[in-house]
């Protein structure tokens, strides 16, 4: 089938390679300001991979023309950080045709809803199946433009749901050959709340802020950054996330539980479970505090979680504290910015029962 991958970062390039290597006709799109990998792919004629995925895969198209990328596509993969979902949706919207299936990977907190709202689609519009995954199926880095090293391709527990829910089966059937890790989720709230990045990244970053600024991130984020005290904050935030899911009636695994199932971790606890995890060994900290571990995971993730919790009547004091401290250390007000909220997603007028039914 024809597949369009929107977003040419680590995950987008890996997804384009993987679908092309499985025999699909793949186009890779990026806006010009994020087009370094696209230029390299055009020059090389495709993407080179090493690690869990190996070889070279040619693409049908790579470039900055969204119309060309989406032309004839049966499946559209929107792959990038949370802040890219709305811009990529705006680029795709004029070129969507009835019957296309769109998958936001990862959803990074209500990505499917954000895509539909930006594209001018009602949430129950069945002409276009739009869904999301709970996480990216790869641990991957671009080692040079157009070249990737895949540290791990997940084999289980990548949750997938569509909006409306009736489209989940179709999305699952379109991707399961390439992504055998996918499992059908109950709803997009299950995929959204299974995203653990807002649970882990802000806690470790903020409790290591002094070391991070002093060394420019010259330490191992998990092995050296996660101690007993840090683990207790991660656990407190995770407990609140689980409570939000329970209030919505969806099943969500704790972060250590899913980490063990996916092969990242060996033990179910919030300190040594991370600091000794095989899947996190050798990962360096970010070089500065102004990084997506705060700007995305707080600005889009925890802000949405706390708003959702307030509507459901679930107390989230640990999350609220992380939002407040992140705002202070970056000298910005994440709550006032409201990057992703019930209001921006068009959900502000819904009752807890109506939210649970999405």
C-alpha positions as CSV (number, residue, x, y, z in Angstrom):
1,X,0.0,0.0,0.0
2,X,1.0,3.6,-0.2
3,X,2.1,5.1,3.1
4,X,2.8,8.7,3.9
5,X,5.0,9.4,6.9
6,X,4.7,13.0,8.2
7,X,7.6,14.0,10.3
8,X,11.3,13.3,9.7
9,X,12.8,13.0,13.1
10,X,14.0,9.8,14.8
11,X,10.7,8.1,14.8
12,X,9.5,9.3,11.4
13,X,12.7,8.1,9.6
14,X,12.5,4.8,11.4
15,X,8.9,4.3,10.5
16,X,9.5,5.2,6.9
17,X,12.4,2.7,6.7
18,X,10.4,-0.1,8.4
19,X,7.3,0.2,6.2
20,X,9.5,0.5,3.0
21,X,11.5,-2.5,4.1
22,X,8.3,-4.4,4.4
23,X,7.5,-3.7,0.7
24,X,5.2,-0.7,1.0
25,X,5.4,2.4,-1.2
26,X,6.5,5.1,1.3
27,X,6.7,8.9,1.1
28,X,8.4,11.0,3.8
29,X,7.3,14.6,4.4
30,X,8.7,17.3,6.6
31,X,8.4,21.1,6.7
32,X,11.5,22.9,5.4
33,X,12.7,23.9,8.9
34,X,12.9,20.3,9.9
35,X,14.0,18.9,6.6
36,X,17.6,17.9,7.2
37,X,16.8,14.2,7.0
38,X,14.6,14.6,4.0
39,X,17.4,16.3,2.0
40,X,19.7,13.4,3.0
41,X,17.2,10.8,2.0
42,X,16.7,12.4,-1.4
43,X,20.4,12.5,-2.0
44,X,20.8,8.8,-0.9
45,X,17.6,7.6,-2.5
46,X,16.5,6.1,0.8
47,X,17.3,5.3,4.4
48,X,20.1,3.2,5.9
49,X,19.5,1.4,9.2
50,X,21.6,-0.6,11.7
51,X,20.8,-2.3,15.0
52,X,17.4,-4.0,15.5
53,X,16.6,-3.0,11.9
54,X,19.3,-3.3,9.2
55,X,19.8,-2.5,5.6
56,X,18.8,0.1,3.1
57,X,15.2,1.0,2.0
58,X,14.3,3.1,-1.0
59,X,11.4,5.6,-0.7
60,X,8.8,6.7,-3.3
61,X,9.2,10.3,-2.3
62,X,10.9,12.5,0.3
63,X,10.3,16.2,0.4
64,X,8.3,19.2,1.6
65,X,5.2,18.8,-0.6
66,X,2.4,17.5,1.6
67,X,0.2,16.9,-1.4
68,X,2.7,14.7,-3.2
69,X,3.4,12.8,0.0
70,X,-0.3,12.1,0.7
71,X,-1.2,11.4,-2.9
72,X,-2.9,8.0,-3.0
73,X,-1.9,7.1,0.5
74,X,-4.1,4.6,2.3
75,X,-2.2,5.1,5.6
76,X,-0.8,8.3,7.0
77,X,1.6,8.1,9.9
78,X,2.0,11.3,11.9
79,X,5.3,10.8,13.8
80,X,6.8,13.4,16.0
81,X,6.7,15.2,19.4
82,X,3.4,16.6,20.7
83,X,4.1,20.1,19.4
84,X,4.2,18.8,15.8
85,X,0.8,17.2,15.7
86,X,-1.2,20.4,15.0
87,X,1.2,21.8,12.3
88,X,1.3,18.4,10.6
89,X,-2.5,18.2,10.7
90,X,-2.8,21.6,9.2
91,X,-0.4,20.6,6.4
92,X,-2.3,17.3,5.8
93,X,-5.8,18.7,6.0
94,X,-6.2,20.0,2.4
95,X,-5.0,16.6,1.0
96,X,-7.1,14.2,3.1
97,X,-9.4,12.1,1.0
98,X,-12.3,9.9,2.2
99,X,-11.1,6.5,3.3
100,X,-7.7,7.5,4.4
101,X,-6.5,6.2,7.8
102,X,-4.4,8.5,9.9
103,X,-2.3,7.3,12.9
104,X,-0.6,9.6,15.4
105,X,2.5,7.9,16.7
106,X,2.8,8.4,19.5
107,X,-0.4,10.1,20.6
108,X,1.5,12.1,23.3
109,X,-1.6,13.1,25.1
110,X,-4.8,13.2,23.0
111,X,-2.9,13.4,19.6
112,X,-5.8,11.9,17.7
113,X,-8.2,14.5,19.1
114,X,-5.8,17.3,18.4
115,X,-5.4,16.1,14.8
116,X,-9.1,15.9,14.1
117,X,-9.8,19.3,15.7
118,X,-7.0,21.0,13.7
119,X,-8.1,19.3,10.4
120,X,-11.6,20.6,11.0
121,X,-13.1,17.1,11.6
122,X,-15.8,16.2,14.1
123,X,-14.6,13.5,16.6
124,X,-17.3,11.1,15.3
125,X,-16.6,11.7,11.6
126,X,-16.1,8.2,10.2
127,X,-15.0,9.3,6.7
128,X,-11.5,9.5,8.0
129,X,-10.2,7.0,10.6
130,X,-7.8,8.9,12.9
131,X,-6.1,7.1,15.8
132,X,-3.1,7.1,18.0
133,X,-0.5,4.8,19.7
134,X,0.6,4.9,23.3
135,X,4.3,5.0,22.4
136,X,6.7,4.9,19.5
137,X,7.5,1.2,18.5
138,X,11.2,2.0,18.5
139,X,14.1,3.2,20.6
140,X,16.0,4.9,17.8
141,X,18.3,7.8,17.0
142,X,19.3,9.4,13.7
143,X,23.1,9.0,13.8
144,X,23.6,11.2,10.7
145,X,21.1,12.7,8.3
146,X,19.1,9.9,6.7
147,X,20.8,7.1,8.8
148,X,19.3,5.5,11.9
149,X,20.4,3.2,14.6
150,X,17.5,1.2,16.1
151,X,18.4,0.2,19.7
152,X,15.2,-1.7,20.2
153,X,12.1,-2.4,18.1
154,X,9.3,-3.3,20.6
155,X,7.6,-6.6,20.2
156,X,4.7,-6.1,22.6
157,X,2.5,-3.5,24.4
158,X,2.2,-0.7,21.9
159,X,-1.4,0.2,22.4
160,X,-3.5,1.5,19.5
161,X,-7.0,3.1,19.4
162,X,-9.0,5.0,16.8
163,X,-11.5,7.8,17.0
164,X,-14.3,6.8,16.6
165,X,-13.6,3.5,18.3
166,X,-15.1,1.6,15.4
167,X,-12.0,2.4,13.4
168,X,-9.5,0.6,15.7
169,X,-9.8,-2.7,13.8
170,X,-8.9,-1.1,10.5
171,X,-5.9,0.8,11.9
172,X,-4.7,-2.4,13.6
173,X,-4.9,-4.4,10.4
174,X,-3.0,-1.7,8.4
175,X,0.0,-1.7,10.7
176,X,0.2,-5.1,12.5
177,X,2.4,-6.7,9.8
178,X,5.1,-4.0,10.3
179,X,4.4,-3.3,14.0
180,X,3.7,-6.7,15.6
181,X,3.9,-5.0,19.0
182,X,0.5,-3.2,18.5
183,X,-2.4,-4.2,20.7
184,X,-6.0,-2.9,20.4
185,X,-6.8,-0.4,23.2
186,X,-10.2,0.5,24.7
187,X,-10.1,4.1,23.6
188,X,-7.8,7.0,22.9
189,X,-7.9,7.9,26.6
190,X,-6.2,4.5,27.3
191,X,-3.5,5.2,24.7
192,X,-3.1,8.8,26.0
193,X,-2.9,7.8,29.6
194,X,-0.5,4.9,28.9
195,X,2.1,7.5,27.8
196,X,4.7,7.4,30.6
197,X,6.9,10.2,29.5
198,X,5.1,12.9,31.6
199,X,5.5,10.6,34.6
200,X,9.3,10.0,34.3
201,X,11.0,12.8,32.4
202,X,10.0,15.9,34.4
203,X,10.6,14.3,37.8
204,X,14.1,13.2,36.9
205,X,14.9,16.5,35.2
206,X,13.7,18.7,38.0
207,X,15.3,16.8,40.8
208,X,18.6,16.9,38.9
209,X,18.3,20.5,37.7
210,X,21.5,21.7,39.5
211,X,23.6,18.9,38.2
212,X,22.2,19.3,34.7
213,X,22.9,23.0,34.5
214,X,26.3,22.7,36.1
215,X,27.5,19.9,33.8
216,X,25.5,20.6,30.7
217,X,23.9,17.2,31.1
218,X,27.2,15.3,31.5
219,X,25.7,12.4,33.4
220,X,23.6,9.3,32.7
221,X,19.9,10.3,33.0
222,X,18.6,7.1,34.4
223,X,21.6,5.3,35.9
224,X,22.8,8.3,37.8
225,X,19.7,10.5,37.8
226,X,17.3,8.1,39.4
227,X,17.8,7.6,43.1
228,X,15.3,6.5,45.9
229,X,14.0,10.1,46.4
230,X,13.6,10.6,42.6
231,X,11.8,7.3,42.4
232,X,9.4,8.4,45.0
233,X,8.4,11.4,43.0
234,X,8.0,9.3,39.8
235,X,5.8,6.9,41.8
236,X,3.6,9.7,43.2
237,X,3.0,11.1,39.7
238,X,2.3,7.6,38.3
239,X,-0.2,6.8,41.1
240,X,-2.1,9.9,40.1
241,X,-2.0,8.9,36.4
242,X,-3.4,5.5,37.3
243,X,-6.2,7.2,39.4
244,X,-7.2,9.3,36.3
245,X,-7.4,6.2,34.2
246,X,-9.5,4.4,36.8
247,X,-11.9,7.4,36.9
248,X,-12.4,7.1,33.2
249,X,-12.8,3.3,33.3
250,X,-9.8,2.5,31.2
251,X,-7.0,0.0,32.0
252,X,-3.5,1.4,32.3
253,X,-0.4,-0.3,33.5
254,X,2.1,1.3,35.9
255,X,5.3,2.5,34.4
256,X,7.5,-0.2,35.8
257,X,4.9,-2.9,34.8
258,X,4.9,-1.8,31.1
259,X,8.6,-1.2,31.2
260,X,9.1,-4.8,32.1
261,X,6.7,-6.1,29.5
262,X,8.3,-4.0,26.8
263,X,11.8,-5.3,27.7
264,X,13.2,-2.0,29.0
265,X,13.3,-2.9,32.7
266,X,13.9,-6.0,34.9
267,X,12.2,-5.1,38.2
268,X,9.0,-3.5,39.3
269,X,10.1,-0.5,41.3
270,X,10.6,3.2,40.8
271,X,14.3,3.6,41.6
272,X,16.6,0.7,40.8
273,X,14.0,-0.4,38.3
274,X,15.1,2.6,36.2
275,X,18.7,3.0,37.2
276,X,19.6,-0.6,36.4
277,X,17.2,-1.0,33.4
278,X,18.9,-2.6,30.4
279,X,16.9,-0.5,28.0
280,X,18.0,2.8,29.6
281,X,21.7,2.1,30.0
282,X,24.1,4.7,28.6
283,X,21.4,7.3,27.9
284,X,22.9,10.8,28.6
285,X,20.9,13.6,30.1
286,X,19.8,16.5,28.0
287,X,22.2,19.5,27.7
288,X,19.8,22.1,29.2
289,X,16.6,22.4,31.2
290,X,14.7,24.0,28.2
291,X,14.1,20.7,26.6
292,X,11.1,18.6,25.5
293,X,11.4,16.6,28.8
294,X,9.8,19.7,30.3
295,X,8.4,21.7,27.4
296,X,6.5,18.7,25.9
297,X,6.0,16.4,28.9
298,X,4.8,19.2,31.2
299,X,3.4,21.7,28.7
300,X,1.4,19.1,26.7
301,X,1.3,16.1,29.0
302,X,0.9,17.0,32.7
303,X,-1.2,20.1,31.8
304,X,-3.7,17.9,30.0
305,X,-3.5,15.2,32.7
306,X,-4.3,17.7,35.5
307,X,-7.1,19.4,33.6
308,X,-8.6,16.0,32.9
309,X,-8.2,15.0,36.5
310,X,-9.9,18.2,37.8
311,X,-12.9,17.5,35.5
312,X,-13.1,13.9,36.9
313,X,-12.6,15.0,40.5
314,X,-9.3,13.2,40.9
315,X,-6.7,15.1,43.1
316,X,-3.2,15.4,41.6
317,X,-1.0,17.3,44.1
318,X,2.2,15.7,42.8
319,X,1.5,16.6,39.2
320,X,0.5,20.1,40.2
321,X,3.8,20.5,42.1
322,X,5.8,19.4,39.0
323,X,3.9,21.8,36.8
324,X,4.5,24.7,39.2
325,X,8.2,23.9,39.7
326,X,8.8,23.4,35.9
327,X,7.2,26.8,35.3
328,X,9.4,28.4,37.9
329,X,12.7,26.9,36.7
330,X,12.0,27.8,33.0
331,X,10.5,31.2,33.9
332,X,7.3,30.5,32.0
333,X,3.8,29.7,32.9
334,X,2.8,26.3,31.4
335,X,-0.7,26.5,32.7
336,X,-1.3,30.0,31.2
337,X,0.2,28.9,27.9
338,X,-2.4,26.1,27.7
339,X,-0.7,24.2,24.8
340,X,-3.0,21.2,25.2
341,X,-6.1,21.5,27.3
342,X,-9.7,20.4,27.4
343,X,-10.6,23.8,25.8
344,X,-8.0,23.6,22.9
345,X,-9.3,20.0,22.2
346,X,-12.9,21.1,22.2
347,X,-13.7,19.0,25.2
348,X,-14.3,21.7,27.8
349,X,-18.1,21.4,27.8
350,X,-18.1,17.6,28.3
351,X,-19.1,15.8,31.5
352,X,-17.0,13.0,33.0
353,X,-19.5,10.5,31.5
354,X,-19.2,12.1,28.1
355,X,-15.4,12.1,28.3
356,X,-15.4,8.4,29.2
357,X,-17.5,7.6,26.2
358,X,-15.1,9.1,23.6
